[in-house]
């Protein structure tokens, strides 16, 4: 969401004073924590999968020796083998897989100069492998910059992609921000554009205007046009006000605005966000997801369609009680849609009409996370839409590639990379309750070796967003709730108002109300859990990251029910935050106005304004280059708690953004959080 400014000199010195020495001074670690971390580290991460257009082959991206690698296999997962641009496999990071229409050639991106903390220009190459031949992949282009989202034209002659020429960082607000220097908002601005590569000649063309930052794109069926979402730079800031454009697929072509959510003529989309533009097969319409969204990539809302030649966007799913996240046209009158339904992943067919709301038929619903790695909940499909592939994981089973016939039963796993892994935590269970006219859902993890005759502490984990949802997935080494359950806690992960999964009205229900209605939903959920299982209400903890970090800071100002808190990348003061961050466009849709026009609505949700009411011990952790939730917010909360003599600790992690990438930091933050709860919420009475 948000961008980090340059820290004032005293805070900067304090950050560096804390960060380099904090890890050496870490508290003694419970040996059980090391066991849990070791168990989490055994899971092999499958980052993407793609099925060939003829449905006969699979390609996937899997972590090997600390870097993403590409493997190709038969459609049933057999005969898997490595595909690499490097003479020595493992020397490059390889990803971005995209099958050519001929089902023989596989394009991918190779980065042989991986350094996530560097400020030097990235170097990426696009390669083409003949999956049925024996030769090495051919290098199509060597590019100085950031490359992602490869997409072939239907004739197989061109590859489109998103390209940041001269990029020094990943094009994402969750990546570590560039150190602030020069004229802010002007110096060093990096612009992402839609580019294309002629496969035969290697000719590169940047298609979209240099003055527009492109976020997503789609080729028209004949490859003559592109549809894309874009806004003025800087890109990290302006995704929330992006518009839908259409232009000819030529450099220098005029870009025409097709949908502008800022225009009242956009109807129910007015003031919201749009994502994932997709051409219909007959090129007459462009569909997209529209709704209130917290972050690019965390896509969810209603299905919309707009005539490709211009006109008003039409909401195809008004009043829906689910949240579509991904779509693919399967005919001019039908779509395949992935959606969040009551905390579950769901795949459905939608019959699409120009005159009435879309009608859906559900294929399957899973208590698991699914996706092919290209977009939120995306599915990889064969050209005839009869076969499907995706990566699936849950609290019960780690990631595997699933592939097979698209039907009413989910396809089986065709890999067994993680089949030997068993959860170190207890079972997962969906919990549902009603509060203030809303139906609310969440997930409950039981403690390991659960004994119904004992009483247990419970930790509430609030998800980020708030426009997001907890859907079961196997945890990585990064911060999360499952390790807490492994150490003897119940872990409750609610999806309160503001979350995906109950329809767009539910998502918008916490606008101008951060920390109030959603907190009441959470507390009502705690009550529902306590009626169900033996939770000790005097041993409740609270944690979360991003929006969950804000809630972890704010909730103790409203209730004394929680006895220990860990706040990750939180927000203590929405008023000071508005002026500190460089990514402020996300805020007016949620707060209704800027802080300068309505300071009161920001003040009422700021923990710092109620700091005298906090008694709860709080561990605070943050990255020093966080572009979403700037580190000064954590300093402000820590300083206030110390002044109130509330037990607190602040740990700042160097060179980290909103998502930590250094494995040592990922482990350290989890160790500290587990240790904090062990101190203030002992698992045994």
N, C-alpha and C positions, 0 to 999 in steps of 0.2 A: 504493500500500500504506500509506503512512506519513505522519505529520503533523509539521510543524515547530513547535517552541516558540519563545518569545521568546529571542533571543540575549542572553547576558550582555553587559553594557555594553562591556567591552574588546573582545570579539569583534565586537559590532555596529559599533563605531567602526572596527575593522580592516576589516570587510566593506565599509563605505562608503568607507573610504580607498582600498581596492583598486579597487572596482568603477567609480567614476566616471572614474578616470584610466587604467584598464587599456587601454581601447580606443585612446586617443591614443598609448599607448606600445607598441602592438602591433608585433611584429617586421616587418621588410620582407617583403613577400609575393612569392613566386615568381609571375611573370606567368602561368605555366600554371595556377596555382590560380584566378586571376581568370577565366581562360578557362573552366575547369570550372564555376565558380560561375555564370557568365553562361549557360552551356549548361543547367544545371539550372534556372535561373530562367525559361527559355523555356517550360517545360511548363505547360500549362493544367490546373489542378487541378479534377477532377470529383468532387464530394463526395457526391453521392447521385443515385439514379435511381428512378423509380416508373413502372410500366406501369399504364394504366387497367384497370379490371375487365373491360371488353369487349375488351381487347387491342389497341385501335386507336390509342392515343396514348401518348406518353412525356412525362414531365416530368423534368428533371434540374436539379441545382444545380451551378453552375460558378463558379469565381472570375473575377470581372470587375472590373478597376480596384481590386484589393485587397479586394474584398468579395464574399461569395457572392451569386449572382443566380440567378433561376429562368427556365428556358426550356421551352417546350412544343413538341412536334413530332409528326408522324405516327409510327406504330410502326416505320417503316423509317428514321427519322431525318430525313426530308425536311420542308421547310416549318417549320423551327424559328423561333420568335419569342419575344421577351422577355415575361414577365409580371411586373409590378411594382406594388407598392402606392403608390409615390411618383410624383408628377407628373414629377419629373426622375429618370429611371432612373439608378441608381448611388448615390443618396443614402442608401439604407438597405441593411442586411445582411438578406437574405431566404433562408430555408431551411425545413426541417421539412415538406416536401411530403407530402400525403396525399390521394389521390383519393377522392371520394365514391362510393358504390355505383352511382350513375347514370352514372358515367364522363364526366360533363360538368363537375362542379364540382371545383375543386382548392383545398384548404385549405393555408395556409402561415403561417409565423411571420415577422414583420418586426421588425427591431430598428433603429431610426433614431437610437440614442444609443449607438453602439459605442465603448467605452473599456475595454479589458481591464485597465487598471491602476487604474481608479477604484474607490473604496469606496462610491460612491453607489448607490442602489437602481436596479436595471435596469428598463428600460421595454420591453415587448414587446407587440405587437398580433397578433391572429389575423385573417387575411383569407380571403376566399372569392372565387375567380375563376371566371367562367363561360368555359370554354375555347372554347366555340363561339359566344360572343357578342362584341360589340364594346365593351361598357362596361368601365369601370375596376373592379378588384376591390373588393368591399364589405368594410368593416371590421366584423367581428363583435364584437370586444372589445378594449379597451385595458387591459393588465394591468401592474401594478407588481410586477415580479418576473421569475423565470426560467421559461421555457416550453419544453418539448420533447416529443418522442414523440407527435405527434398520431395519433389512431386513431379512425376512424368506427365508430359502431354499424351493424349490418347494415341497419337501416331508414333510415339516412341522416339521422336527426333530431338526433343528438348527436355531439359530438366529445369524446373523452377525451384527457387529456394529463397529463404530470407537471408540477407547478407548485410553485415555491418563492415564496410571497408575501413581498415585501420583500427579495428576494435581492440581495446586493451582489457576488456572484461566481457563476461557473458551478458547478453542483452536481457536482463531480468532484474526486477526490483529486489528480489530475494538474494541476488548475488552481492558480494562485498562491494560497497560503493568505492568509487575512485576517491583518493584523498583530495579534499577540497583545496583548490589553488586557482589563482587567476580570477577572472571575472565570473562570478557564480551564475550559472544558467547560460553562459555564453562561451567561455573557454572550454575547450575539450569536449564539446557535445558530440556524441556519437549517434549516427542516424542509421536505422535499419530500413532497408529497401527490399522490394521484391526484385530478384534478378533471375536471369535465365542463362542456360549454357547450351549452346548447340553441340550435340554429342559428336557429330562427325568432324567438326572443325575445331572445337574447343573455344569458340568465340563466346565471350562473356558480355552480356548486356544488362545494365541496370534499368529496369522498366519504370518503376514508380518515381515521382518527382523527388529531387534532392531535398526539397523543403517539407516533405511529409515523412513521418515515421510510421512504417507499416508493421502491423502486428500479426496478421494472419492473411492467407490468400487462398484462392482456388482458381484453377484453369476452367474456362468454359469448355463444353464438350468437344468443340472443334479446335481448341487451343488458340483461337484468334483473340480472345479477350481474357482479362483477369478481373476477379472481384476481390476486394481486400478491405480490411479495416485499417484506419490510419488516423493520425492526429499530427498537429504541429510538434516539433521537438520541444523539450526533451522527452524522450519516449517513456522513461520510467514514470514520469509525472502524469502524462496526458492520456493514458489508456482509458481512463474513466470518461473521457469526453470524445472518444474516437467516433468517426463516422464511417459509413459504408460507401466505398467508391467502386466504380466500374470504369475500365479503360481498355483500349486496344493493347494487345501484348507487344508493344513496340516502345523503344526508348524515345522519350520526348512526346509521347501521346498525351492528349488532354485527359485529365482525370475528372470524372463527373461524379458529384455527390448523389448517391441514390437514397440514403437514409441518414438523417441527422437527428439523433435523439434529443438535441437541444431545441429542436423545432416543435412547437405545440402540435403541428400537423402530423407528427409521428404517433399521435394517439396514446394508447396505453404504454408505449415505449418511452414517452416523454420523461426526460430527467434520469433515465436508467442507462444501462450499458448493453452493448451488443457484442457478439462473438461468434466465431465459427461459420463464416459465410460459405454456402454451398450451392452451386448451380444445379438446377433441375436437369434431367437428361435431355429434355427438348429445348433447353436454354431459354425458356420463357420466364422462369422465376428464379429468385435466389432466396434460399431459406437461411435462417440464422437463429441463434439463441438470444433472447432478450430478457433482461431482468436486472435486479439489484445485486451486483457482484462486488466482492471485496477486493479481489486480486485477479489479474490476468492469469489464465490457466485454470483457476478454480471456477469453471464455467457452470452456470445453472440459471434456469429461468423458464420462460414459455417459448414455444416454437412460433416463429414468425416467418412470413414469406412476403416478398415484394416483387412486383413485376420487373423484369430485367430492363425494360425500356423506361421505367419510371412510374411513380404512383405511390399511394399510401401503403405502408406496411400493414399486414393483417395478422392479428394474433390468432393462431390456429388452435390454441389450447386455453382459452379463458376459463378461469375457475378451476383449473386442474388441481388435484390433490397430490401430484407427484412433481418432481423437478427434473425435466429433461436436461441432460448435460452434453450429449453428442448426437449427431444425426447423419444419416447417409440416405440420399434418394435411392430407391430401388426401382422406381418407375416415375413417370410424370405425375402420378396420382398416389404415390406411396413412399413412405420413409421407414427405415429401421432406426430406432431411437434407443439409446442407453439413458437410463434415468435413475434418480434416487427415489426410493419409495419406502418411507417409514424406516429409514436407517439401513435399508437393503439395496443391493444393486439389482436392477431390473432391465431386461431387454424386451422391447415391444415393437410390433409393426403398427404404423399409423396410416390410415386411409386419409388422404389429403384432398380436400375440395376447395375450390376458389370461393364458394358461397356459404359453407358451414364449417363448424368446428371439426377438427380432426377426431377420428374414432380410432381407439387403440385395441390391439389384441396382444396380450402378453405372451412372450415365448417362455421366459423363466425368470424366477426371482431367487437371488442367492444371498445368504448372510456372509458375503465375502466381497473383496475389492476386485474389480476386473478392468482391464484396459490393455491396449497394444503398445502404449508408451508414446504415441504421437500426439494425443490430446486427452483431456480428462474423460475417462470411461470409453475411449474410442475402441472400435472393433475392427479387425482386419478381415476383409471379405474377398472371396474369389470373384472373378468377373461376372459369373452367373448368379451370385448371391446365394449359392447353395451350400458353401462351406465357410467356416468361420474360425478365427484363431484369436486368442487373447492370453494374457498372463493373469492368473488368479491366485489370491492368497487370502487367508483368514486367520483368526486366532487359533484355529485347530490345525492348520496346515500351511507350511511355508510356500513360497512362490513356485509355481510350475507353469509350463506352457500347456494350455488346453486347446484342442483343435478337433474339428470334425464337422458333421452335418449340422446345418442350422435348422433347429426344430424346437419342439416344446420341452425337450430335456437338454440341460447344459452339456456340452461336449466333454469328453473325459480328458484327463491329463495324458499327454504324450511324452512327457519327460519325467524323470525321477531324480533330479538334482538334489532335492531336499527331502526325499521320501523318508529317510532314516531319522529326521529330526522330530522330536516330540516336544510339545509345549512344556515349559517349566512352570507354568501357571495353571490355574484351574479352568473349568469350563466357562464358556461365554454364553450369556443369556440376554435376549432382548427384553426390556422392561418398558411398559407403557402406562401412562397415567393421563388424567385430564386436569387442566388448571385454567381457570379464568376464561373458559370457552374454547381453549385450544386442546387438541390431542397432541401429546408430547411422547417422545420415544427416546430411549437411550440404551446403552450396552453396559452390562454388568459382568466383570470378570471375577470369578471366585478365586480365593487364595489357594495356593498349592496345598495339597494334602488336607483339603477342607474337612472339618469335623463339625457336624451340625450341633454338637453338644457344647461348642465353645462360642464365645463372643469375640468378634474381630474388630479391629479398627478399619476405617474405610477412607480412601482418598478419592476425591472428586477431581476429574481431569476435564477442563473446559477446552474445547477445540478452538482453533484460530478462525479468522474470518472477519465478522461473524457469519458471512454467507458461505457456509461450508457444511460439512456433516461428518460425524464419526461413522465410518463403515468399516467392519472388521477387516483387518489386514495383519499379516505376520510382521512383528516389529523388527526394525534394524537396531544397530547399536546406538543410534540417536535417541534423543529424549522421548519418552512415552510411558504409558501406564502399565503395560504388561510386566515389566521387571518388578514393579511394586507388588503385583499379585503373586509373583514367584517368591517374594520374600514375606508372604503371610498377610497381605492386605486384601480386602475387597477393593476393587477399583470400579468406580462408577463414571461413565462417560456419556453425559446427556446431550441431546440435540434440542436445546431450548428454542423458543421463538427467535427468528433470525437465521435459523439453519435451513439447509436444503432438505427436501424429502416429504414435505406436507403441502406443497404448492406455493405459488408466488406470494399470496396474501400472508402466509406464515413467515416467509423470508422478510417481508417488509414490516412485520409487526413490531420490531424494536427500533424503528427509525425515531430519532429524537428521544430515545428512552434507554440508552446504553446503561446496563448495570441494574436496572430496576425490574421490568417485566421478565427479562431473561433470568435474572437471579431468583425471582419468585418461582419460575418454572423449575429451576435447578433444585431449590430447597423443597419444593413439593415432590420432586423426584426422589430426593433423599428420604423423605417421609415414606414414599411408596416402597423404596428398597428396604427400609427398616421394618416395615410390616411383613416383608417377605423372607428376610434372612437375618441371622443374629449379628447385627452391627451394633457396636457400642457408640452411642451418640456423643459420648464424651471423648471419643478418639477419632474425630473427623479431620481430615486434611484437605487441602485445596491446591491445585497446580494448573498450569497451562502455559502456552507459548503464544506470543503475538496478541490476538484478541483475548485468548485465554490468559495471557500474562497480564493484560489490563484487568480482566475479571478477578485474577488472583490478587491484584493490588487493591481493587475497589471493594470487593465483597467484605473484607474485614472491617471496612468503615461502616458497613450497614448491618452486620451481624457478628456476634461473638461465638457463633456455632463452630467455627473452624479453629483448631488448636495449633496448626502449623501450616505454613504456606511456602511454596516455591514458585516464584514469578519469573518466567522466562521471557525476555524481550518484551517487557510490558510498557504500559503508558500510564504515568502517574498524574499528568496534568494536561488535559486536552487543550487548554488555552496556550500554555507555553509550547506545547508540542506543535501546534499549528504554525507558530513562527519559527520553530527549529528545523522542521523537516522541509525538504525540497520536493516532496510528493504530496501535495495537498488537494489535488483535484478529486480524490476519492471521498473527501469529507462532506461537502455540501449535499450530495445525494442522501447521506445517512443522517446528517444533522439538520438539513433543511435550509441552511444558510452558512455563510462564512462566519468565522469567529468575530470578525469585525462588525458584521451585521446583527448577530445574535449571540453575544458572549455568554448569556445566561444559560443557553442550552448546553454549551460546552462545560460551563462551570459546574452544573448540577451532576455531571458524570465524572468529575475529576476527584480522584482519591485524595489528592493533596488538600482539598478544601474541607475534608472531614478527618484529617489525620489525627486529631485529638481522640478519636473514638477507636483507634487501632490498638489492640493489645497482643495481637498474634505474632509470634516469631516468624520472620520472613527471610528466606534466602532469595537473593536476586542475582540473575545471571544474564549476560548480554554480550554480543559481539561488538568490538570497537568500531567496526565499519558497517554496522547495520543500517541499511537504506530504508527499512520499513519502520522500525521502532528505534529511533536514535538513542544511543547510549546515555545522553544527558537525562533522559526520562528516568532511567534506572538510578542515576546519581541523585536525582531530585528526591525520589522515594526513599532511597537509603539514607540520605542526609536527614530527612524529616523523621524517619523512624529512630535514628540515633538520638536526635534531639528530644524525642519522647521517651527515651530509655527503653525502647522495645528491642528485644534481641533481633539482630539482623546481620547479614553478611552480603557483600557485593563482590562478585567475581566478573571481571571483564576479560574477554578472550581476544587476543590480538589477531588482526587480519581476518576476522570472521564477519560475515554478513548475517542476514536474517536466518539463513540455513547454514549451519556449521558444516564445513567440509573436511577439516582436519580430524582424522580418526582419534588422535590423542585428546582433542578437545571434546569430541563426542563422548568419549568414555569418561572424561573428567567431569563433565557437567552431570552425567547420569550418576556417577559415583557420589558426587556431592549432594545431589537431590535425595538419593536413597539414604545417605548418611544423615541428612537433615531430618527426614521423617523418622528414621530409626531413633534419633535423639528425643524428639518431641512427641512421637506417636509410636511407642514401642508395640511391636506386633503381639507380644504376650502380655497379659495383665499382671 
